[in-house]
Amino acid sequence: MIPLPLATIAEITGGTVHGPPDAVVTGPVVIDSRAVEPGALFAALKGERADGHDFAAAALAAGAAGVLAQRPAGQAGEGPCVVVPDVQEALGRLARGLLERLPDVTVFAVTGSAGKTSTKDLIAQLVARAGPTVHPPGSFNNEIGLPLTVLRADAGTRHLVLEMGARGIGHIAYLTGIARPDVGVVLNVGTAHVGEFGSRENIARAKGEIVEAVPPGGTAVLNADDPLVAAMASRTRGEVVTFGRAPDAAVRAADETLDEQGRPRFTLVTPEGSAPVALRLHGAHAVPNALAAAAAARAAGLAPGAIAEALSAAVPASRWRMEVTERADGVTVVNDAYNANPDSVRAALDVLAHMARGRRAYAVLGEMAELGDASVAEHAKIGQHVARSGIAGLVVVGANAAAMAEGAGQVASWTGECVQVDDVGAAVTALSERLAPRDVVLVKGSRVAGLERVAEALLAEAAR
């Protein structure tokens, strides 16, 4: 963040300074008082379980230059702060005001029903080769996480790579009002959050808000393989660049193969030329993400050879997304437990089946949340997909995922084993009784399922 006096922060946010107006924020903006460092600005957000105002005095004692709050801060209300009507809204205004003071920053923004975080990480690793880059850790993609990421940019930043999520129509429009994308990327329109949106068409309406914000002279990067995404071309004023497996996509993959670990190899084809890519990521579903990143990187001036080289060197940068670890006893654990929706679960199961050729495979699957009225049917379809993939065992975790077991049982030809358990501990026990050297196990579920603890327990068990 560039240094800003409290008086300037008050001007940007529409707040009022309490304490010395010439106090200067030189450090990061944080929402956790434990993360305060000298010169920081502590934003006192009020959450479901804690009120940041209760920690304002501690933040100042730890060296914060000031507090962004809805009431005066400090032991006696005399500490340096900017008082605003709404801290969350002020955080967005401050981020927008900072970007207005950084005219040399190119903003990349990514959305989609699946693959946002992985693609954001790829874009960041690519464009970092063309200049200093800021991007969020994990999935900081909402009205709090996005401005916190923007506020990490400073005068030396050249690329700002952002992820934009949505729980309803208008959410992405709000985020683009904070950080207007010069390059807007839409990956896909799937069934994630369909329970909240009501239909895929409504999801498309929401996701397309990102390209509506792209200005003339900017670039809208659209998936040529997804009709709902391709149709967004009419909603942008920027140049449209398509990616995908379609032969008419501007950035596409040719000669795709998977190695024994399910890592894709392909030829990157662009209007400027072609180059070979060997991804370190797992699964054929990583290819569209890589192509989207490549299309975005072209806007940063990278040539095909440099893009292919950077893609081949890129590594997973966010936790619990297709993390592949081989235990000392030969059991391979695939931890893809960060989140789950029908499309991403099918993709992960396909990777599992590919990796396990000649080996036994187990899928540990939890609830896919936010599917609304389609939940039972979608869970059953996943169970059917497990059975048709020839996977040896399915462990269904939690009552909300029970329809997976029913779906697997509907495939008469499946000879595998299905086990239903109530919780993570029972899942670990079930696996411990069954896993043998050379087995491959996939762990995946929505955040509410907490299945990353299954993967962690399997790895800790082997370490002992």
C-alpha positions, 0 to 999 in steps of 0.5 A: 500500500502506498503511504496515506495520511489518515486525513486522506483516508477519511477523504476517500472513505467519507469518514471523520478523523479522530486523533492526529490527522497527519498520522500516516498509514504505511503498512498493510490493511488488516482485519485481524489485530494479531496480523498488525505490524507497525504502520498498519491500518486495522479495519474493525469489521463486525462479524458473526462471532467477533466485533473488530471494535473490541480489538481496536485498542490492541491493534493500536498497541501493536503498532497500527497507525490508525483504525477504520471503525464505526466509533472512536477507537483506543482505550478512551476513544482517543486513538488515531482512527477514521470513523465511517458509517460502514467499515466494509463499504469504506474498505471498498472505497479505500481500495478503489481510491488506492487504485485511482492513485496507481495508474500503471497497474493492470487489473486482471479479474477472474470468475466462473463456477469452477476453477477460479482460484487455480486460474487466478494462481496461474495468471499471477505466475505468468504475468509476474514474469512481466512485472511485479504482481499482487494476487490474493492467497486462496479465495479472497474473492468477496466484498472483504477479501477483494479490497484487502488484496487491492490494498496490498498494491503499491507504486511498484505493482504492475499487475493486480490479479483478482478473483471475483465470486458471487452469491447473487446477481449484482455481487460481481458488479459491486466488486468491479466497482471497486476494481474495474478489470482491464482483463476480465476472464470468465471460465464457465457457467456450471451448477455451483450455487444453483440453489442460490441463483435458481438457474444456470441462466441467472448464474451466467447473468451474474458472471457476465457482470465482469466483462460488462465492466471491461472498458474499451481497450480492455480484454474480455477472455471467454470460454469458447467451449461454454455457450453461456460464456461465449454469449457474453461477447455481446456484453462487453466493450472490450476486445474479445479473446476466446480460449478452449478446445474448440478449433475456432478458439483464439487460444487453444490446446492441440495434441492433448495427453495425460501422463501416468499422474494425470498431468496434461501435456499439450501444444499451446496454440495462439494467434502469435504462434505455438509452443509445448506445455507440460503442466505440473497440475493434475487433471484434464480439467486443468487445461481450460484453466491454463488456456484462460491464463494464457489468453490473459497473459497475452494482454500483458505482452507475453509471447507464446514461448514465454507463456508455455514456459511459465505454464510448465513451471507453474505449481499449485499455489492454494491449499487443498486443490488437487494436492497429490502426496505419495505416502511412504507405504505407496498410498497416494492421497489426492487432497481436493477438499477445498470445495465441491460442486457437481462439475468439479467432483466429476473432474476430480473423479476422472483424474482419480480413475486415470491415476489408478489404472492398475491400482485400487482407487477410493473416493471419499466424498462429502456434501456438495452445498448450495444446490437447492432443489437439485441437491438429491439428484446431483448427489445421486448422479455423482454416485453413478459417476463413481460406479461407472468409473470403476472405482473400487470404493466409495466412502460417503461422509455425512447425511447430506451426501447420502444420495451418492450411495443410492446413486452408486447402488443404481449401477448394477454392473459396479462391483465396488464397495460403498460405505456411509459414515457420519463424520470425518473421524469415521471416514478416517477409520473406514479408510485405515481398515481398507487402504493398502500399498499402491492404493489411490484415494481422493478426498473432496467435499464442500467447505462445510464438510471439512474433509481436508481433515481426512487427507491430513489424518491419512498423511499424519497416520503414515508419518507415524 
